[in-house]
Amino acid sequence: MNSVHPLLNRLSSLAASLQSRPDALALLALGSVGRETERIDAWSDLDFFVIVRPGAKAAYVRELDWLAAAHPIAWAFQNTADGYKALMADGVLCEFAVFEPRELPGIPFAPGRWIWRREDEVPEHWAAPVPALPQVQSTDWRVGEALSNLLVGLQRYLRGERVAAMRMVQVYAMDRVMELIDTAEPHAPGVSRDPFTADRRFERRHPARASDVQRWAPGIDRTPEAALALLDELARHQPLPEAMLVRIRALAAQCLAPR
């Protein structure tokens, strides 16, 4: 007999709390507790939207008694005008937002799963986003963006801005490279891609690329090596402009030269 995961039980408790309040309309689960429950593991958090009647949002954002009714809260931080990150007393991290019906059409999100809703007021199709998900960029755009990231990152490294250089190369340029690989190479069966970011579950989608990730993100003191490794990867996807190749390699050589 399969047991229900504690996070799903927690959602049920939260739904019961909301259902008892006349100004609550629905609870929409997102991420691994939404339509991809097969991904839930010991490290999953609780992502959700609460839909409330017009005029009720401010009270739900101001006071979290409706959340504490599901389980005591140890810490909460309002990170947007709409929502919070909150730690429950048993270690469950929640990330959530509160919306009124008129706001949903302007919110981009991956399709979710209703835990509870007032069916006469909240239609099923509200669980899927009305706005388009993030635009899929072309290969030319991704390559061009990554090349500029590498160049700027190496210049910042030479200036002594090691943190800024690391992020420009090992975060921003690497993001573009992962997007290229997601587009060009098959994914491992059953491993979905987060529509908002390529890094989530990248190693599981492309297990053969694990050693490459180590070369692309070797740490703050090895940004020049990371830049050269990422440059080599970009060259696998399309011919690169000679001027950028020469400039990036020259900057990397300058970074690596004994001082």
C-alpha positions as CSV (number, residue, x, y, z in Angstrom):
1,M,0.0,0.0,0.0
2,N,1.4,3.4,-1.0
3,S,1.6,6.0,1.7
4,V,0.8,9.6,1.0
5,H,3.9,11.9,1.1
6,P,3.9,14.3,4.1
7,L,4.0,17.3,1.8
8,L,0.8,16.2,0.1
9,N,-0.8,15.7,3.6
10,R,0.4,19.2,4.5
11,L,-1.4,20.6,1.4
12,S,-4.6,18.8,2.5
13,S,-4.3,20.4,5.9
14,L,-3.8,23.8,4.3
15,A,-6.8,23.2,2.0
16,A,-8.9,22.4,5.0
17,S,-7.8,25.7,6.7
18,L,-8.7,27.7,3.6
19,Q,-12.0,25.9,3.0
20,S,-13.2,27.1,6.4
21,R,-12.7,30.8,5.4
22,P,-15.4,32.3,3.3
23,D,-13.1,34.7,1.5
24,A,-10.8,31.9,0.3
25,L,-11.5,30.5,-3.2
26,A,-8.8,28.0,-4.1
27,L,-5.4,26.4,-3.4
28,L,-3.2,25.7,-6.4
29,A,-0.2,23.4,-5.9
30,L,2.9,24.1,-8.2
31,G,6.2,22.4,-9.0
32,S,6.8,19.0,-7.6
33,V,3.7,19.1,-5.4
34,G,1.6,20.2,-8.4
35,R,1.5,18.2,-11.6
36,E,4.8,16.4,-11.2
37,T,4.4,14.6,-7.8
38,E,6.6,11.8,-9.0
39,R,9.5,14.3,-8.4
40,I,8.8,14.8,-4.7
41,D,11.7,13.8,-2.5
42,A,13.1,14.6,0.9
43,W,14.4,17.9,-0.3
44,S,11.2,19.2,-2.0
45,D,9.5,22.4,-0.8
46,L,5.9,23.4,-0.9
47,D,5.1,25.8,-3.8
48,F,1.5,27.1,-4.1
49,F,-0.9,29.9,-4.9
50,V,-3.8,30.9,-2.7
51,I,-6.7,32.5,-4.6
52,V,-9.0,34.7,-2.6
53,R,-12.0,36.9,-3.1
54,P,-11.6,40.5,-4.4
55,G,-10.5,42.7,-1.5
56,A,-9.3,39.9,0.7
57,K,-5.7,39.7,-0.5
58,A,-4.2,42.3,1.8
59,A,-5.4,40.5,4.9
60,Y,-4.0,37.2,3.7
61,V,-0.6,38.8,3.0
62,R,-0.6,40.7,6.2
63,E,-1.5,37.8,8.5
64,L,-0.5,34.2,8.0
65,D,-2.9,32.6,10.5
66,W,-4.4,30.7,7.7
67,L,-1.0,29.1,7.0
68,A,-0.2,28.5,10.7
69,A,-3.5,26.6,11.0
70,A,-2.0,23.9,8.8
71,H,1.2,23.8,10.8
72,P,3.1,26.2,13.1
73,I,5.4,28.6,11.4
74,A,9.0,29.0,12.6
75,W,10.0,31.9,10.2
76,A,8.5,33.9,7.4
77,F,9.9,36.5,5.0
78,Q,7.8,38.5,2.6
79,N,9.9,38.4,-0.6
80,T,7.3,40.0,-3.0
81,A,4.2,42.1,-2.8
82,D,2.2,39.0,-3.2
83,G,3.9,36.3,-1.2
84,Y,6.4,34.8,1.2
85,K,9.0,32.2,1.9
86,A,8.2,30.5,5.2
87,L,9.7,27.7,7.2
88,M,7.3,25.5,9.1
89,A,8.3,24.2,12.5
90,D,9.0,20.7,11.1
91,G,11.5,22.0,8.5
92,V,9.1,22.3,5.5
93,L,9.9,25.3,3.4
94,C,6.9,27.0,1.7
95,E,7.1,29.4,-1.2
96,F,3.7,30.9,-2.0
97,A,1.8,33.9,-3.3
98,V,-1.8,35.2,-2.8
99,F,-3.8,36.4,-5.7
100,E,-7.2,37.7,-6.5
101,P,-8.9,36.3,-9.6
102,R,-8.3,39.5,-11.7
103,E,-4.6,39.1,-11.2
104,L,-4.1,35.6,-12.5
105,P,-4.1,36.5,-16.2
106,G,-0.9,38.6,-15.7
107,I,1.0,35.9,-13.8
108,P,3.4,33.6,-15.7
109,F,3.6,30.1,-14.1
110,A,3.9,26.5,-15.1
111,P,0.5,24.6,-14.9
112,G,-0.5,23.6,-11.5
113,R,-2.9,21.2,-9.7
114,W,-5.9,22.2,-7.7
115,I,-5.9,20.9,-4.2
116,W,-9.2,22.6,-3.4
117,R,-11.4,25.2,-5.2
118,R,-14.9,26.5,-5.0
119,E,-15.9,25.0,-8.3
120,D,-18.8,27.4,-9.0
121,E,-16.3,30.3,-8.8
122,V,-13.0,29.0,-9.9
123,P,-12.9,27.2,-13.3
124,E,-10.5,24.3,-13.9
125,H,-8.6,26.1,-16.7
126,W,-7.3,28.7,-14.2
127,A,-4.7,26.1,-13.2
128,A,-2.8,26.7,-16.4
129,P,-1.2,30.1,-17.2
130,V,-2.8,32.5,-19.5
131,P,0.4,34.4,-20.4
132,A,2.9,32.6,-22.5
133,L,5.8,31.0,-20.6
134,P,9.3,32.5,-21.2
135,Q,10.1,33.0,-24.8
136,V,12.4,30.4,-26.3
137,Q,15.4,32.2,-27.7
138,S,17.2,31.2,-30.9
139,T,20.6,29.5,-31.1
140,D,22.1,32.7,-32.5
141,W,20.9,34.7,-29.5
142,R,22.1,32.2,-26.9
143,V,25.5,31.9,-28.5
144,G,25.9,35.7,-28.9
145,E,24.8,36.3,-25.3
146,A,27.2,33.7,-24.0
147,L,30.1,35.1,-25.9
148,S,29.5,38.6,-24.6
149,N,29.2,37.1,-21.1
150,L,32.6,35.4,-21.4
151,L,34.3,38.5,-22.7
152,V,32.9,40.8,-20.0
153,G,33.5,38.2,-17.3
154,L,37.2,37.9,-18.2
155,Q,37.6,41.7,-18.2
156,R,36.1,41.8,-14.8
157,Y,38.4,39.1,-13.6
158,L,41.4,41.1,-14.8
159,R,40.1,44.1,-13.0
160,G,40.1,42.1,-9.8
161,E,36.3,41.7,-9.6
162,R,36.4,37.9,-9.0
163,V,32.8,37.5,-7.7
164,A,31.3,39.5,-10.7
165,A,33.5,37.6,-13.1
166,M,32.5,34.2,-11.7
167,R,28.8,35.0,-12.0
168,M,29.2,36.4,-15.6
169,V,31.0,33.3,-16.8
170,Q,30.0,30.4,-14.5
171,V,26.3,31.5,-14.1
172,Y,25.1,33.6,-17.0
173,A,27.2,32.1,-19.8
174,M,26.7,28.6,-18.4
175,D,22.9,29.2,-18.4
176,R,23.0,29.9,-22.1
177,V,25.1,26.8,-22.8
178,M,22.7,24.6,-20.8
179,E,19.8,26.0,-22.9
180,L,21.7,25.1,-26.1
181,I,22.2,21.6,-24.9
182,D,18.6,21.2,-23.9
183,T,17.6,22.2,-27.4
184,A,20.2,20.1,-29.3
185,E,20.4,16.9,-27.3
186,P,17.8,14.3,-26.1
187,H,16.7,14.3,-22.5
188,A,16.8,11.3,-20.2
189,P,13.3,9.7,-20.2
190,G,10.9,11.0,-17.6
191,V,13.0,14.0,-16.5
192,S,11.1,17.3,-17.2
193,R,12.6,20.7,-17.8
194,D,11.6,23.7,-15.7
195,P,10.3,26.2,-18.2
196,F,11.8,29.1,-16.3
197,T,15.4,27.9,-15.8
198,A,17.7,25.3,-17.5
199,D,19.8,24.5,-14.4
200,R,17.0,22.6,-12.6
201,R,17.5,18.8,-13.0
202,F,20.1,19.4,-15.8
203,E,22.3,16.6,-14.5
204,R,19.4,14.2,-14.6
205,R,18.3,15.2,-18.1
206,H,21.9,14.9,-19.4
207,P,23.8,12.5,-17.2
208,A,26.6,12.2,-19.7
209,R,27.3,15.9,-19.2
210,A,28.2,15.6,-15.5
211,S,31.9,15.9,-16.1
212,D,31.4,19.0,-18.4
213,V,29.5,20.8,-15.6
214,Q,32.6,20.4,-13.4
215,R,34.7,22.1,-16.0
216,W,32.1,24.9,-16.6
217,A,31.8,25.8,-12.9
218,P,35.1,25.0,-11.2
219,G,35.0,27.8,-8.7
220,I,35.8,31.5,-8.2
221,D,39.5,31.2,-8.7
222,R,39.2,29.3,-12.0
223,T,37.0,31.5,-14.0
224,P,39.5,31.8,-17.0
225,E,39.5,28.0,-17.3
226,A,35.7,27.9,-17.1
227,A,35.5,30.5,-19.9
228,L,37.7,28.5,-22.2
229,A,35.7,25.3,-21.5
230,L,32.4,27.1,-22.2
231,L,33.9,28.6,-25.4
232,D,34.8,25.1,-26.6
233,E,31.2,24.0,-25.9
234,L,29.8,27.0,-27.8
235,A,31.9,26.1,-30.8
236,R,30.2,22.6,-30.9
237,H,26.9,24.3,-31.6
238,Q,27.8,26.7,-34.4
239,P,30.8,28.4,-36.0
240,L,31.9,31.3,-33.8
241,P,33.0,34.8,-35.0
242,E,36.8,34.9,-35.3
243,A,37.0,38.3,-33.7
244,M,35.3,37.1,-30.5
245,L,37.3,33.9,-30.4
246,V,40.6,35.8,-30.6
247,R,39.6,38.4,-28.0
248,I,38.2,35.8,-25.5
249,R,41.2,33.6,-25.8
250,A,43.6,36.5,-25.5
251,L,41.8,37.7,-22.3
252,A,41.9,34.2,-20.9
253,A,45.6,33.9,-21.6
254,Q,46.2,37.2,-19.9
255,C,44.2,36.0,-16.8
256,L,46.3,32.8,-16.7
257,A,49.7,34.4,-17.2
258,P,52.1,34.3,-14.2
259,R,52.2,37.6,-12.4
